[in-house]
Structure formats: C-alpha cells, structure tokens
Amino acid sequence: MASKLIQKGTHEAENPIEASLREAFRLLEPQLRPPFPLTIPTPEEYLNLNRAILYGILCEPHFANIHIKHLHGKVTDGYSFFTSMLIKIVNELYSKLFESAKVQLIWITSEMVYVSAIGIDGLLVALLRQIVGGDFSEGNLWLSSELVHLFLVKWDCLLLEEPLVLTNALYTFLRLLADHYSLSNYSKIGALKRMEIDFCVRMLREQFHLCLKIGRDLVRLLQDLVHIPEFRAIWKDLLLNPGEFKVNEFSDISQLYRSRTSSRYFLLRITPDMESQLRFLLTHVKLGSQKRYQAWFVRKFLCMPERETLLTDIVRFICCSHHPPNEIIQSAVIPRWAVMGWLLKSCRKNYVEANMKLALFYDWLFFDERVDNIMNIEPAVLLMVNSIPKYIDMTHTLLEFLFLLVDSYDIERNGVIIQGVSSAFSILVRRGVVHSVDVLISCELLSPFLKEKLGRLLSGTKESVSRELQPALFLGHSVQSLSVPSPLSVEFQTKQGELRVYTCTSKDGLGTNLNDVSIPILDAQAASYSPLDVSHGTAESQSDALENLVQKLGETIKNSNMMGLQVLDNILVSFVNLNRQRPASEIGFSPEVLSCKIANEFELSGYKLFAPLESLPNGQNCDDEIQSATALIIRIFIFSKQERVQDMLLFWSRNGSQVGARLLSYAIRLAYEAHLGGYLGNLKVKSNSVKVSDSGMPLLTFHVGQYFCFISGRGKESLEPVNSSSKMDNDLVAKLLDGGFAAYRCFLETLHKDSGTSVAKLLFSDLMSCFKWDRRRLKFLPYSIFYYLSDLSIGNDDIMRLLVGQLNHADLLDMQFEIGLKFFSIFGESTETISHLIRSSFTWGSVEQHNFWGLIRSELAVSKVQVEKVILEFFCAGVLDQNVNSIAVGGLLALCSCRAPTPELVGAIMLLPNNRFQDFAGTVLATWAVSNATMLFDSLADFLEKLENRDSILSNSGGIVINGSALLWLINYLDAKEMKGINILRSFSINIPDIKSMLSCDNGG
C-alpha cells in the first residue's frame, strides 16, 4: 500500500511514524466506515484506532467529516494521544507531507481547538515553528496565512482555554511581519500582512497583560515595526501613555526591560530541523573540524539572500536557549562564541549584521543577576576576548557597538542600561568567564577611545554630555521621523536592508516644526568663534579633540545655527585628516558612529540631514543647498572625495536619507546655473555673451568661493559669503562640474557594492526624486545626466520614459535643439539599443510615444546610426499591430523623410516586407522624390545594379522579395514622367517574383 501521506524518494528508508499510521489504517479500514462497531476497544486497540483515523483524515479529505465524528464518539483521553501524534507529524514530517495532507492538517488542528483537546497548545506551537523566516515561497506564506487566520477565528476559544499560546503567536507574527513588510511590491502578501497586523494589534491593545509575559524581547520585536502606522501608535502609548493598556502593574517600559524572555520563545523562530543541526554542531563537532558542517548548514537553511534575517533568530537561540553543560564547555567541542563569530562573518547585509549584534548584546543592556542567566551574555564577551589579537576588528566593532547602545539606546533610562552593562561585566569576571577586563583595557591594538570608555563605564563615572542633547534612538523601518520619545534611534532592519535613524524632537511627542532650520547671516559672535583645529598632533590628542568637538555640537547648534555649522565643518575636516595612515576603527570614531551622532544632534534642533527638498518649509529664509549641514557635507565630499566621508554618506543612505538624490540635485543645479551664466564651453556660449549676475547663480558662486577656501585653508569651508565671480572662468567651472558629477558617480558605485542594486537603477531612483523637487531645473536635467553620466543614461528605457512623460513640450523642444546641435546624445550609436527602446515604447502612453519619436528624429537625423538596420529589424520582427505600432511607424516615416536617401537606406526600403503598413515604403520614396530626387534615383540605380549582379546580394531559390508598395510607386512615377517604367524594370525581372507578377498583371490589363 503506497503512502498517500508523505513524498518519499526511492533511496529513502520507510518512515516509522508514517508506516505505523498507514498499517493501522490498512488493518482497521473496514471499521472506519459507518455503521461503526459499538464495542469498547482495549487500550491497544484504542491507540491503533486513533492512528487509523488520523491517517484517514489526512489522506481521505472526502471522508474527513466521517472520521472526525468517529473520533469524537470513541475518544476517552481528551484527545491527548491524537494530539501527540499530530505534533509528531508536524515536527518530523511536515516538509514531506503532500499538499492535500497539509490542508487537512490545518483543518484537524482547527477542530482540535474547537474541542479544547489536551495538548492543543503544543500542536499550535509546533505549527508556528514550521513557518520559516525569510522564506517567501508560496507554501510558507500559505502556512502563515492559515495559522494567523486560525488564531483570529478561534480567538475567544484560545483566550479561554490556552491564553499563553496567544503570546507564542504574537511573538511569531511580530517577527514575521518584519520580513513580510520588506515585500512592499508583492501583491500576494497584502492580505497576509493585514491579518498579521490585526492579530498583533488586537493582542497588544486587548490582552497586554499576556503580552508582558514575553519579556524584554517584545520591545526588540516592536522596534522593527515602528514604520507601520498601527504600531507607531502603540509605541506612542507604550512610551508616553502606558495607562492606555489598562494593566495596573505596567507603568513604564523599563519594567519590560527587566523581564527576561523565556527560552521557549526563541525556539519559535527555529524549525525543529534547524534546532537539531545547531545542537549537533554545538555538542558533537570539534573546533577545527566545523567548516564542512557550517557549509552544509548554510546550503540547507541559508541558501537564499532573504534567509539572512534568520541569523538574528539563530543568535538569540544560541545565546538564550542552548546552554551546554560544563563537560561540553570544557571539551574540544566548538564553543558558542566561535559559532557567533562565524555567523557574523558570513553575514552579507550590513543591517542584518547590526541586528545580530543587537541580539547578541540585548541581555547585557538590562542584566540583573537576580533574574538573568550568565550564559546569555557569555558568548559576546568570549567572542571579544578570543578575537584578540588575530581578529581585532571583531573585538573593536563589537565593543564599539556596545557603547553605541549604552550611549543611545534609551536616554530617559540611561542609568538602567549603564547599570545593566556594568553588572554584566562584573559577574562575568566574578564567575571566572573571563579573568579580568584588563585583557581589553590593556590591549594595544584596541582604540584608546574605546579603552577609555570601558574604563569609565566600569569605574561608574558618566560622560559629561548634556542629557537633553542626547538623541532618542529607535528601531524601525519607516523613513519618516518618529514623533514619540524612543528607546533607540539606530534602526537595524529594513526591506531593502537599510539602517535608519529616528528621533523625537519635542518632549510632548508631537514632533518639531522645521521653520527653525534657517541659517542666519554670520554675526559677530559666530565670526569670533574659533573651533579647535585637530588636524595636527598625536593620534590620541587628535581623537580627544575630535570627541570634544562632537560633544559640543549639540549645545553649539542651540546657540547659533551658523556656529553649529562651523563646528560641523571642523568635525568633518578633522575626521578626514585624523591620522590618515590609520583606519577609522582605530581612532576612536567609526564613520557610522560619527554619522549617527551628527544626524541626531541636528535632528534635535529640528533639521534632518539629506531630507527631500520638497519636505523643507517654503517659508525658510535660507537656501538649503547653499548654507545647511547637508550642503556643507556635500561640498566636503565633492572637494575631497575622501573615503571616510563616503562611508558616512553610505551610513545616512542606509538610514533612509535621500543622499544620492541630494548629491545629484546639487550637481545638476551647479550645471544649471553654469548654463545660465554662460560658463559651459561645451554649449558653445560665446565669450562675449551677456552673463547673469551672481544673484542669478547663487549656488555656483558660493561653490566656487568654498572651493578656493578649501584648497587654501587646509580643507576647511568658510561659511561667510565669498565674492568669487572674479575668479570664475570656463575652465574652472568645467572642472568643478566634472568634480561634482564624479563625486556622485563615486557614491553610486559604493552604494551599488553595498546594496547590490545596479548603478543605473540607483541613478533612476535619484532622478525620480529630483523631478519632484524643482521644476525649474528640469529643462537642464537631461543635458546634465546625458553629458556627465552618459554611460549610465544613454539608452536607458526607464530614464527615457521619465523624460518623455514628465517634461513639457517647451522643455522637450529645447532638448531637441540641443540634441540636434550635438551637445549630447540620448540614444547612442548602437542599433540594438535603439531597437530595444523602440520595442519598450510600445507599452507607453500615446503622448509619451509621440514625444519619444520627436527625440529620435532629432538625434538620428544628424547621427551616423544606420537607420536602415533599425527599420529592417522593426518591420521584420513579426506581424505588426496597427493599434500598437502605428505611432512607431509614423515616427519611422518622419525619420526617413529627414534622412538622405542613401543607397543603403533606399535598398532597405525596397526590401521591406509587405505587412499591414503596406504603403510605408511607397510613401517614403514619394517624399524623397520631392526633397532629393537626384540622390533617390542614383540610389535606386545602385540598388537595381546590385539586383542584377546576384553574387552581390543574398538570395534563395525563391528570389528576392521587393516591397509591393515601393514597386507600384516607382512604376507609376516613371510612367507619369513618361519614362516607360515597365520597360525599364522588365530587364530586372529575372528571378524577382514580385516584379514578374506585377508585369504580368499589367500586360493582362
């Protein structure tokens, strides 16, 4: 009897669970049909009957209702044995079950909930564990949908009988939502996300007393969902209005911090198979022999890039759920810290790596030896200590990340976190996990800055930073600012893998007004302010001076925006020049840490770095692209192209800031103003042309002035207005424009390596933003991108459609003039590229297509592109559709009309196949006969000569096919001119079927 339950390969041994169920069904099948026997089964018979009924339910859906009624009539143990068998099937056979059996499994689970079967909580947990994180396959999404639907439908029943299982479901679906929301453009998942949100919000709003049982990891999961409006509202109440949850014992989020999360929750996101493999690795595999096991694990469980989000769950599982006994710890088995190091090193996405570090250190932040387990914090400290000296980068990045959390995780409750981390270090030393923290403090390879911070932390002293200037940090996905005080501003997880920063800029949680972001004219106080120059001195003194500047930034911004910009300028230049021979990780500040601090200090003052230009208030009295923190950073990057500044830009970009778009917008505006001022030599502006005044090109004037300040002032900007018009000439402006677009290209290439998104797609995304920001520059945008970024933009169908769809007729006409004068090219000289663009345009709107063909005519009319190849490929590609292709055919007709009738082009027209647009060839010839008759007939003579010489033309046994429309026009034209066209063509009719048939028809007439 073949199995109807599981799929089994020919090489696989028989599964004992499936075999026992199938055998019981075979023996008892006659008793499974009504009328059922009334005898009372013995205990052994009862167990076999349960097995048979279960097999029948899973394999005979059409008899499922009969089988379940039979079970209800025979059950004597509260369904305990039946449920235990279901759990075994889920844990050991789920991945092998036939799809029909999986459907029946969900159905029978719902029935077991209905009858409050003993062990139903275990069955539901087993099913939840089968939902694989980071897996967007149809089967996995189906299971998620079925289970969240079950929990919603059976809400009342579960709340009454098994309320704690609802907390397991909450943990699972909060975690899954973070993955599912990364698929914003995947329509099939929309209904699932809605159900998951409904269930989680209902739990948090109606049963928060149950939610509290999850403990501190509830906060960690909610932080990943702050971008969802429903969870944003929950966060606001969680932090500002805890009374909204109507739980008397809950009055502050710090109560959640102090509640350790039970290890059973971490098992929820690890499948049983994955758990078995991890426990085997950590129990039996010797250190040094683990590579092949690790490679196998990656191939099986982390094979797809999306699965990397599982790494965070694995870290929490290893830290909090797998605690090996002493005999394993003291053996040669690979220790947990080594596995952690392998997982961190194998991670390819930066935001996932950051999430893993948070998971690694999470219990450190709130450690209390009265409730917490030292084994939860052991892997992190051993990984830091054992990475010295061979993998010092690992030690450095982990310690740096830990201090970032200590400084910024929750400013309002910073004392709780400092106490937690201090307690963690203390008990690790006291229990002998590490002999002393001196191994870190005395390490010469470690940054002095980090060693000093560690010493201060352990000595119990706090850094002298104003409390109200500290940023409030928050984990979440949204690119918008969070308007509630929040425990963490660095977001570690997002759809596209992006690090984001959220801040609260007002104590009432209502956000801040950006009308304050204007930068005043430099006053006497600002002019007299001279920030400390830290570009010289020892590495330690430079690092200390830089740290002092960073600490002063927030207070300085509060006093004066202009002074704040001067401090920021000194910070950036100092960071760039700080001991250039040493990497940033060894000088006390990484680009990520410094970027986070700068962004948060400015956000606290109401200014968001690299915000979209459209989001800035219309009434502000300054130009954000001239005098702002964003503009200052852009200029320093353009002038220096320094790797450390680029790393900072990359960090802000991962945060969701519009870094690329702002860089591109800045470069385009420079080019636009240079064009207005007559400085673009490539546009052939005459040297004696009247140029606009400096007031008409404020950014270019300021940019040139800052360039001279930069090269003459050791790399520093001057925020005072500089009269630079006298220093500007065409060569200098061209050099600065080249530098602006080169800096933008450099950033794109770095972002491409970091995100995996193609450079062309990144450019298109930035262009989309620029189109929204300033309509005045749109007319010059094409010139900028096709001249300075030609390799990324020429022939790009996305960019092409954006232009023809967004530019108005006047702008398109200007663009046609510039193309016709060969200032730049948008199509290039590749006929394959042009043909691809034409095919892409078939699906565009009619207005877009007409605009598109206007551009093609302008360029191909003056280019060396072999138009005949484009035409032949178009007409020979297949059956043409009169509705779809009519605009393209009209465009080709106009293109041919403006091209000279060369022998190659005329030959292509004569050889066009006969299709729905039958008069195309004749119309083209008629147009040429009017505009350039001599060249047309010279080319025709050349074509006919080639026809006569069959060796010079490709032919087959059927002869050459001449276009009927062209042939008819030619005959009629010659006859009208009394040139006896029939006689002229008769001599060329040999082996040309179309000509012979036309001649015979004519004679017959």
Secondary structure, 3 states (H helix, E strand, C coil): CCCCCECCCCCCCCCHHHHHHHHHHHHHHHHHCCCCCCCCCCHHHHHHHHHHHHHHHHHCHHHHHHHHHHHHHHCCCCCHHHHHHHHHHHHHHHHHECHHHHHHHHHHHHHHHHCCCCCHHHHHHHHHHCCCCCCCCHHHHHHHHHHHHHHHHCHHHHHHHCHHHHHHHHHHHHHHHHHHCCCCCCHHHHHHHHHHHHHHHHHHHHCHHHHHHHCCHHHHHHHCCCCCHHHHHHHHHHHHCHHHHCCCCCCCCHHHHCCCCCHHHHHCCCCHHHHHHHHHHHHHCECCCCHHHHHHHHHHHCCCHHHHHHHHHHHHHHHHCCCCCHHHHCCCECCHHHHHHHHHHHCCCHHHHHHHHHHHHHHHHHCCCCCCCHHHHHHHHHHHHHCCCCCHHHHHHHHHHHHHHHHHCCHHHHHHHHHHHHHHHHHHHHCCCCCCCHHHHCCCCCCHHHHHHHHHHHHCCCCCCCHHHCCCCCCCCCCCCCCCCCCCCECCCCCCCCCCECCCCCCCCCCCCHHHHCCCCCCHHHHHCCCCCCCCCCHHHHHHHHHHHHHHHHHHHHHCHHHHHHHHHHHHHHHHHCCCCCCHHHCCCCHHHHHHHHHHHHHHCCCCCCCCHHHCCCCCCCCCCCCCHHHHHHHHHHHHCCHHHHHHHHHHHHCCCCHHHHHHHHHHHHHHHHHHHCCCHHHCCCCCCCCCCHHHCHHHHHHHHHHHHHHHCCCCCCCCCCCCHHHCCHHHHHHHHHHHHHHHHHHHHHHHHHHCCCHHHHHHHHHHHHHHHCHHHHHHHHHHHHHHCHHHHCCCHHHHHHHHHHCCHHHHHHHHHHHHCCCCCCCCCCHHHHHHHHHHHCCCCHHHHHHHHHHHHHHHCCCCCCHHHHHHHHHHCCCCCHHHHHHHHHHHHHHHHHCCCCHHHHHHHHCCCCCCCCCHHHHHHHHHHHHCHHHHHHHHHHHHHHHHCHHHCCCCCCCCCCCHHHHHHHHHHHHHCCCCHHHHHHCCCCCCHHHHHHHHHHHHC
